[in-house]
């Protein structure tokens, strides 16, 4: 699909997301999956993958950030015409690569992301950005597929933190959110800047430290408060390998546990519109999504 048609764009404007079947060619997706599986093993063994641990002491979520900065395969993925054509159908010409994350939920992982808006985490104004969530494995309903709240991109929603079942006071939550800004928004210290010492501290607290105190992982779960989540508008989005979901920066989304026997592997690449601005600590330095002509 070179770009979205009027019906798909209208659906995105109404619901805040659109599913694109067969976004990646099947052979490309299979080859990338094999590459990613080796990459994750290598980065995990060298301590370069951020791991959030569960109550059972096993990694519940593995995350590698900013591979588009350092890895040729992910640079190719982020700038593929079939992806950028869809992004620019939604954001207009001149879209830029803001951040990326490769997220793996191991087979049987109980790791989850509660409903949240990415705009609540990231210092971008206006919040005109789109994330592309891609499936490198089949992702059935019980395989930690993406879930969204249709139409929730109409406004910013109130968020909070719940640690070990207890909501944190608003002042504490606000202070922790400011630390995220200073540490480099979007886990993006390379481009967005921020304080690398704070970024490393955040990475330790939300990653390695959860091996000993799993409840610390809740500090990463900056979630929409229940009153902001209209479950009647929940859409569950199982995908086949190579499918993708494009969703607005204000769309509430999340995912549950992976109850299958297969690791769930999902690269997520976020793109800014030409007029969106990074307003956090650091600098505005984001590469064009569209490849320059050879």
MARVOTI-498846 format. One record per residue (C-alpha): residue number from 1; residue in three letters; x, y, z. Coordinates in steps of 0.1 Angstrom, whole numbers. Layout:
<rs>
<r n="NUM" res="ALA" X="X" Y="Y" Z="Z"/>
...
</rs>
This chain:
<rs>
<r n="1" res="UNK" X="0" Y="0" Z="0"/>
<r n="2" res="UNK" X="18" Y="32" Z="-11"/>
<r n="3" res="UNK" X="-3" Y="55" Z="10"/>
<r n="4" res="UNK" X="-37" Y="56" Z="27"/>
<r n="5" res="UNK" X="-68" Y="63" Z="8"/>
<r n="6" res="UNK" X="-95" Y="88" Z="19"/>
<r n="7" res="UNK" X="-115" Y="62" Z="38"/>
<r n="8" res="UNK" X="-85" Y="50" Z="58"/>
<r n="9" res="UNK" X="-74" Y="86" Z="65"/>
<r n="10" res="UNK" X="-110" Y="94" Z="77"/>
<r n="11" res="UNK" X="-109" Y="63" Z="99"/>
<r n="12" res="UNK" X="-77" Y="74" Z="115"/>
<r n="13" res="UNK" X="-90" Y="110" Z="121"/>
<r n="14" res="UNK" X="-121" Y="95" Z="137"/>
<r n="15" res="UNK" X="-106" Y="67" Z="157"/>
<r n="16" res="UNK" X="-69" Y="77" Z="162"/>
<r n="17" res="UNK" X="-55" Y="45" Z="147"/>
<r n="18" res="UNK" X="-54" Y="25" Z="115"/>
<r n="19" res="UNK" X="-44" Y="-11" Z="109"/>
<r n="20" res="UNK" X="-24" Y="-19" Z="77"/>
<r n="21" res="UNK" X="-24" Y="-55" Z="68"/>
<r n="22" res="UNK" X="8" Y="-68" Z="51"/>
<r n="23" res="UNK" X="27" Y="-36" Z="57"/>
<r n="24" res="UNK" X="60" Y="-55" Z="55"/>
<r n="25" res="UNK" X="67" Y="-81" Z="28"/>
<r n="26" res="UNK" X="65" Y="-115" Z="43"/>
<r n="27" res="UNK" X="101" Y="-125" Z="35"/>
<r n="28" res="UNK" X="114" Y="-92" Z="47"/>
<r n="29" res="UNK" X="95" Y="-96" Z="80"/>
<r n="30" res="UNK" X="107" Y="-132" Z="85"/>
<r n="31" res="UNK" X="143" Y="-121" Z="78"/>
<r n="32" res="UNK" X="141" Y="-92" Z="102"/>
<r n="33" res="UNK" X="126" Y="-114" Z="129"/>
<r n="34" res="UNK" X="156" Y="-138" Z="126"/>
<r n="35" res="UNK" X="180" Y="-108" Z="128"/>
<r n="36" res="UNK" X="162" Y="-94" Z="158"/>
<r n="37" res="UNK" X="162" Y="-126" Z="177"/>
<r n="38" res="UNK" X="200" Y="-128" Z="174"/>
<r n="39" res="UNK" X="203" Y="-91" Z="183"/>
<r n="40" res="UNK" X="182" Y="-94" Z="214"/>
<r n="41" res="UNK" X="202" Y="-124" Z="227"/>
<r n="42" res="UNK" X="235" Y="-106" Z="220"/>
<r n="43" res="UNK" X="224" Y="-73" Z="236"/>
<r n="44" res="UNK" X="209" Y="-90" Z="266"/>
<r n="45" res="UNK" X="240" Y="-111" Z="272"/>
<r n="46" res="UNK" X="260" Y="-78" Z="272"/>
<r n="47" res="UNK" X="236" Y="-60" Z="294"/>
<r n="48" res="UNK" X="226" Y="-35" Z="267"/>
<r n="49" res="UNK" X="189" Y="-45" Z="267"/>
<r n="50" res="UNK" X="167" Y="-28" Z="293"/>
<r n="51" res="UNK" X="149" Y="-56" Z="312"/>
<r n="52" res="UNK" X="119" Y="-52" Z="334"/>
<r n="53" res="UNK" X="116" Y="-82" Z="357"/>
<r n="54" res="UNK" X="85" Y="-99" Z="370"/>
<r n="55" res="UNK" X="75" Y="-114" Z="403"/>
<r n="56" res="UNK" X="90" Y="-147" Z="392"/>
<r n="57" res="UNK" X="124" Y="-132" Z="387"/>
<r n="58" res="UNK" X="123" Y="-136" Z="349"/>
<r n="59" res="UNK" X="124" Y="-107" Z="324"/>
<r n="60" res="UNK" X="88" Y="-97" Z="317"/>
<r n="61" res="UNK" X="97" Y="-71" Z="291"/>
<r n="62" res="UNK" X="129" Y="-65" Z="271"/>
<r n="63" res="UNK" X="135" Y="-32" Z="254"/>
<r n="64" res="UNK" X="161" Y="-19" Z="230"/>
<r n="65" res="UNK" X="159" Y="18" Z="222"/>
<r n="66" res="UNK" X="171" Y="40" Z="194"/>
<r n="67" res="UNK" X="183" Y="12" Z="171"/>
<r n="68" res="UNK" X="176" Y="36" Z="141"/>
<r n="69" res="UNK" X="206" Y="56" Z="154"/>
<r n="70" res="UNK" X="231" Y="28" Z="153"/>
<r n="71" res="UNK" X="218" Y="-2" Z="133"/>
<r n="72" res="UNK" X="216" Y="-3" Z="95"/>
<r n="73" res="UNK" X="187" Y="-28" Z="95"/>
<r n="74" res="UNK" X="166" Y="-5" Z="116"/>
<r n="75" res="UNK" X="176" Y="26" Z="97"/>
<r n="76" res="UNK" X="163" Y="8" Z="66"/>
<r n="77" res="UNK" X="131" Y="-2" Z="84"/>
<r n="78" res="UNK" X="124" Y="33" Z="96"/>
<r n="79" res="UNK" X="128" Y="48" Z="61"/>
<r n="80" res="UNK" X="110" Y="22" Z="40"/>
<r n="81" res="UNK" X="87" Y="37" Z="15"/>
<r n="82" res="UNK" X="57" Y="16" Z="24"/>
<r n="83" res="UNK" X="59" Y="29" Z="60"/>
<r n="84" res="UNK" X="68" Y="65" Z="53"/>
<r n="85" res="UNK" X="41" Y="68" Z="26"/>
<r n="86" res="UNK" X="15" Y="59" Z="53"/>
<r n="87" res="UNK" X="31" Y="82" Z="79"/>
<r n="88" res="UNK" X="31" Y="112" Z="54"/>
<r n="89" res="UNK" X="-5" Y="104" Z="44"/>
<r n="90" res="UNK" X="-13" Y="110" Z="81"/>
<r n="91" res="UNK" X="11" Y="138" Z="91"/>
<r n="92" res="UNK" X="20" Y="155" Z="58"/>
<r n="93" res="UNK" X="53" Y="157" Z="40"/>
<r n="94" res="UNK" X="85" Y="163" Z="59"/>
<r n="95" res="UNK" X="79" Y="138" Z="87"/>
<r n="96" res="UNK" X="109" Y="131" Z="109"/>
<r n="97" res="UNK" X="120" Y="101" Z="130"/>
<r n="98" res="UNK" X="116" Y="109" Z="167"/>
<r n="99" res="UNK" X="123" Y="76" Z="185"/>
<r n="100" res="UNK" X="121" Y="39" Z="183"/>
<r n="101" res="UNK" X="119" Y="10" Z="206"/>
<r n="102" res="UNK" X="121" Y="-28" Z="200"/>
<r n="103" res="UNK" X="99" Y="-44" Z="227"/>
<r n="104" res="UNK" X="100" Y="-81" Z="234"/>
<r n="105" res="UNK" X="76" Y="-99" Z="257"/>
<r n="106" res="UNK" X="89" Y="-134" Z="263"/>
<r n="107" res="UNK" X="66" Y="-164" Z="260"/>
<r n="108" res="UNK" X="45" Y="-166" Z="292"/>
<r n="109" res="UNK" X="54" Y="-131" Z="303"/>
<r n="110" res="UNK" X="29" Y="-113" Z="325"/>
<r n="111" res="UNK" X="43" Y="-79" Z="316"/>
<r n="112" res="UNK" X="17" Y="-54" Z="306"/>
<r n="113" res="UNK" X="13" Y="-18" Z="297"/>
<r n="114" res="UNK" X="-18" Y="-1" Z="310"/>
<r n="115" res="UNK" X="-37" Y="24" Z="289"/>
<r n="116" res="UNK" X="-17" Y="56" Z="283"/>
<r n="117" res="UNK" X="-10" Y="83" Z="258"/>
<r n="118" res="UNK" X="25" Y="86" Z="245"/>
<r n="119" res="UNK" X="20" Y="124" Z="246"/>
<r n="120" res="UNK" X="19" Y="121" Z="284"/>
<r n="121" res="UNK" X="55" Y="108" Z="284"/>
<r n="122" res="UNK" X="70" Y="129" Z="256"/>
<r n="123" res="UNK" X="77" Y="166" Z="254"/>
<r n="124" res="UNK" X="63" Y="173" Z="219"/>
<r n="125" res="UNK" X="41" Y="203" Z="211"/>
<r n="126" res="UNK" X="17" Y="201" Z="193"/>
<r n="127" res="UNK" X="14" Y="163" Z="198"/>
<r n="128" res="UNK" X="14" Y="157" Z="161"/>
<r n="129" res="UNK" X="32" Y="124" Z="160"/>
<r n="130" res="UNK" X="23" Y="89" Z="148"/>
<r n="131" res="UNK" X="38" Y="56" Z="160"/>
<r n="132" res="UNK" X="41" Y="26" Z="138"/>
<r n="133" res="UNK" X="37" Y="-7" Z="158"/>
<r n="134" res="UNK" X="48" Y="-37" Z="137"/>
<r n="135" res="UNK" X="44" Y="-74" Z="143"/>
<r n="136" res="UNK" X="74" Y="-96" Z="135"/>
<r n="137" res="UNK" X="55" Y="-126" Z="148"/>
<r n="138" res="UNK" X="18" Y="-135" Z="147"/>
<r n="139" res="UNK" X="2" Y="-117" Z="176"/>
<r n="140" res="UNK" X="-31" Y="-132" Z="186"/>
<r n="141" res="UNK" X="-54" Y="-118" Z="213"/>
<r n="142" res="UNK" X="-37" Y="-137" Z="240"/>
<r n="143" res="UNK" X="-2" Y="-129" Z="227"/>
<r n="144" res="UNK" X="0" Y="-94" Z="241"/>
<r n="145" res="UNK" X="-15" Y="-77" Z="210"/>
<r n="146" res="UNK" X="-20" Y="-39" Z="209"/>
<r n="147" res="UNK" X="-53" Y="-26" Z="224"/>
<r n="148" res="UNK" X="-66" Y="10" Z="218"/>
<r n="149" res="UNK" X="-94" Y="32" Z="229"/>
<r n="150" res="UNK" X="-110" Y="45" Z="197"/>
<r n="151" res="UNK" X="-115" Y="82" Z="196"/>
<r n="152" res="UNK" X="-94" Y="89" Z="227"/>
<r n="153" res="UNK" X="-70" Y="112" Z="207"/>
<r n="154" res="UNK" X="-94" Y="141" Z="211"/>
<r n="155" res="UNK" X="-76" Y="156" Z="241"/>
<r n="156" res="UNK" X="-49" Y="150" Z="266"/>
<r n="157" res="UNK" X="-60" Y="127" Z="294"/>
<r n="158" res="UNK" X="-51" Y="128" Z="331"/>
<r n="159" res="UNK" X="-24" Y="102" Z="340"/>
<r n="160" res="UNK" X="-10" Y="89" Z="373"/>
<r n="161" res="UNK" X="12" Y="63" Z="389"/>
<r n="162" res="UNK" X="1" Y="33" Z="409"/>
<r n="163" res="UNK" X="29" Y="15" Z="428"/>
<r n="164" res="UNK" X="23" Y="-18" Z="444"/>
<r n="165" res="UNK" X="-14" Y="-11" Z="442"/>
<r n="166" res="UNK" X="-13" Y="23" Z="457"/>
<r n="167" res="UNK" X="-18" Y="56" Z="437"/>
<r n="168" res="UNK" X="10" Y="81" Z="443"/>
<r n="169" res="UNK" X="2" Y="116" Z="454"/>
<r n="170" res="UNK" X="-2" Y="141" Z="425"/>
<r n="171" res="UNK" X="29" Y="161" Z="437"/>
<r n="172" res="UNK" X="51" Y="131" Z="437"/>
<r n="173" res="UNK" X="38" Y="120" Z="402"/>
<r n="174" res="UNK" X="44" Y="155" Z="388"/>
<r n="175" res="UNK" X="79" Y="156" Z="402"/>
<r n="176" res="UNK" X="88" Y="122" Z="387"/>
<r n="177" res="UNK" X="73" Y="133" Z="353"/>
<r n="178" res="UNK" X="96" Y="163" Z="353"/>
<r n="179" res="UNK" X="126" Y="140" Z="359"/>
<r n="180" res="UNK" X="117" Y="122" Z="328"/>
<r n="181" res="UNK" X="119" Y="154" Z="309"/>
<r n="182" res="UNK" X="154" Y="162" Z="323"/>
<r n="183" res="UNK" X="166" Y="126" Z="316"/>
<r n="184" res="UNK" X="157" Y="129" Z="279"/>
<r n="185" res="UNK" X="122" Y="124" Z="266"/>
<r n="186" res="UNK" X="112" Y="92" Z="248"/>
<r n="187" res="UNK" X="143" Y="73" Z="260"/>
<r n="188" res="UNK" X="161" Y="94" Z="234"/>
<r n="189" res="UNK" X="192" Y="109" Z="249"/>
<r n="190" res="UNK" X="211" Y="108" Z="216"/>
<r n="191" res="UNK" X="188" Y="132" Z="197"/>
<r n="192" res="UNK" X="166" Y="149" Z="223"/>
<r n="193" res="UNK" X="195" Y="154" Z="248"/>
<r n="194" res="UNK" X="187" Y="156" Z="284"/>
<r n="195" res="UNK" X="210" Y="146" Z="313"/>
<r n="196" res="UNK" X="227" Y="113" Z="306"/>
<r n="197" res="UNK" X="234" Y="107" Z="343"/>
<r n="198" res="UNK" X="196" Y="110" Z="350"/>
<r n="199" res="UNK" X="189" Y="88" Z="320"/>
<r n="200" res="UNK" X="212" Y="61" Z="333"/>
<r n="201" res="UNK" X="197" Y="63" Z="368"/>
<r n="202" res="UNK" X="162" Y="60" Z="353"/>
<r n="203" res="UNK" X="173" Y="30" Z="332"/>
<r n="204" res="UNK" X="187" Y="13" Z="364"/>
<r n="205" res="UNK" X="156" Y="20" Z="386"/>
<r n="206" res="UNK" X="131" Y="9" Z="359"/>
<r n="207" res="UNK" X="153" Y="-20" Z="347"/>
<r n="208" res="UNK" X="179" Y="-39" Z="367"/>
<r n="209" res="UNK" X="165" Y="-28" Z="401"/>
<r n="210" res="UNK" X="132" Y="-45" Z="393"/>
<r n="211" res="UNK" X="150" Y="-78" Z="396"/>
<r n="212" res="UNK" X="151" Y="-72" Z="433"/>
<r n="213" res="UNK" X="121" Y="-49" Z="438"/>
<r n="214" res="UNK" X="96" Y="-58" Z="410"/>
<r n="215" res="UNK" X="72" Y="-30" Z="422"/>
<r n="216" res="UNK" X="97" Y="-4" Z="409"/>
<r n="217" res="UNK" X="85" Y="-14" Z="374"/>
<r n="218" res="UNK" X="53" Y="4" Z="382"/>
<r n="219" res="UNK" X="71" Y="37" Z="380"/>
<r n="220" res="UNK" X="73" Y="32" Z="342"/>
<r n="221" res="UNK" X="36" Y="26" Z="340"/>
<r n="222" res="UNK" X="24" Y="62" Z="338"/>
<r n="223" res="UNK" X="-12" Y="53" Z="331"/>
<r n="224" res="UNK" X="-44" Y="71" Z="323"/>
<r n="225" res="UNK" X="-67" Y="73" Z="354"/>
<r n="226" res="UNK" X="-97" Y="49" Z="352"/>
<r n="227" res="UNK" X="-122" Y="77" Z="346"/>
<r n="228" res="UNK" X="-104" Y="86" Z="313"/>
<r n="229" res="UNK" X="-106" Y="52" Z="298"/>
<r n="230" res="UNK" X="-139" Y="44" Z="281"/>
<r n="231" res="UNK" X="-137" Y="6" Z="279"/>
<r n="232" res="UNK" X="-168" Y="5" Z="257"/>
<r n="233" res="UNK" X="-146" Y="19" Z="230"/>
<r n="234" res="UNK" X="-118" Y="-6" Z="234"/>
<r n="235" res="UNK" X="-105" Y="-22" Z="202"/>
<r n="236" res="UNK" X="-83" Y="-53" Z="204"/>
<r n="237" res="UNK" X="-60" Y="-56" Z="175"/>
<r n="238" res="UNK" X="-46" Y="-91" Z="168"/>
<r n="239" res="UNK" X="-20" Y="-90" Z="140"/>
<r n="240" res="UNK" X="-3" Y="-114" Z="116"/>
<r n="241" res="UNK" X="34" Y="-112" Z="110"/>
<r n="242" res="UNK" X="42" Y="-82" Z="88"/>
<r n="243" res="UNK" X="10" Y="-62" Z="98"/>
<r n="244" res="UNK" X="13" Y="-28" Z="113"/>
<r n="245" res="UNK" X="-8" Y="-4" Z="134"/>
<r n="246" res="UNK" X="-4" Y="34" Z="130"/>
<r n="247" res="UNK" X="-17" Y="54" Z="160"/>
<r n="248" res="UNK" X="-18" Y="90" Z="170"/>
<r n="249" res="UNK" X="3" Y="104" Z="199"/>
<r n="250" res="UNK" X="-28" Y="110" Z="219"/>
<r n="251" res="UNK" X="-45" Y="76" Z="214"/>
<r n="252" res="UNK" X="-48" Y="56" Z="245"/>
<r n="253" res="UNK" X="-32" Y="22" Z="240"/>
<r n="254" res="UNK" X="-18" Y="-7" Z="260"/>
<r n="255" res="UNK" X="-12" Y="-44" Z="259"/>
<r n="256" res="UNK" X="-17" Y="-73" Z="283"/>
<r n="257" res="UNK" X="4" Y="-104" Z="291"/>
<r n="258" res="UNK" X="18" Y="-128" Z="266"/>
<r n="259" res="UNK" X="1" Y="-161" Z="274"/>
<r n="260" res="UNK" X="14" Y="-179" Z="243"/>
<r n="261" res="UNK" X="45" Y="-201" Z="239"/>
<r n="262" res="UNK" X="60" Y="-176" Z="214"/>
<r n="263" res="UNK" X="80" Y="-145" Z="222"/>
<r n="264" res="UNK" X="62" Y="-113" Z="210"/>
<r n="265" res="UNK" X="85" Y="-91" Z="190"/>
<r n="266" res="UNK" X="74" Y="-57" Z="181"/>
<r n="267" res="UNK" X="94" Y="-28" Z="167"/>
<r n="268" res="UNK" X="78" Y="6" Z="173"/>
<r n="269" res="UNK" X="89" Y="37" Z="154"/>
<r n="270" res="UNK" X="76" Y="71" Z="161"/>
<r n="271" res="UNK" X="75" Y="100" Z="136"/>
<r n="272" res="UNK" X="70" Y="137" Z="141"/>
<r n="273" res="UNK" X="51" Y="160" Z="117"/>
<r n="274" res="UNK" X="71" Y="188" Z="102"/>
<r n="275" res="UNK" X="54" Y="214" Z="124"/>
<r n="276" res="UNK" X="57" Y="195" Z="157"/>
<r n="277" res="UNK" X="84" Y="207" Z="181"/>
<r n="278" res="UNK" X="104" Y="190" Z="208"/>
<r n="279" res="UNK" X="101" Y="213" Z="239"/>
<r n="280" res="UNK" X="119" Y="192" Z="265"/>
<r n="281" res="UNK" X="155" Y="193" Z="278"/>
<r n="282" res="UNK" X="181" Y="190" Z="250"/>
<r n="283" res="UNK" X="178" Y="199" Z="214"/>
<r n="284" res="UNK" X="157" Y="195" Z="183"/>
<r n="285" res="UNK" X="176" Y="172" Z="160"/>
<r n="286" res="UNK" X="156" Y="146" Z="142"/>
<r n="287" res="UNK" X="163" Y="131" Z="109"/>
<r n="288" res="UNK" X="139" Y="131" Z="79"/>
<r n="289" res="UNK" X="119" Y="99" Z="75"/>
<r n="290" res="UNK" X="120" Y="101" Z="37"/>
<r n="291" res="UNK" X="152" Y="88" Z="22"/>
<r n="292" res="UNK" X="171" Y="112" Z="1"/>
<r n="293" res="UNK" X="173" Y="103" Z="-36"/>
<r n="294" res="UNK" X="204" Y="83" Z="-45"/>
</rs>
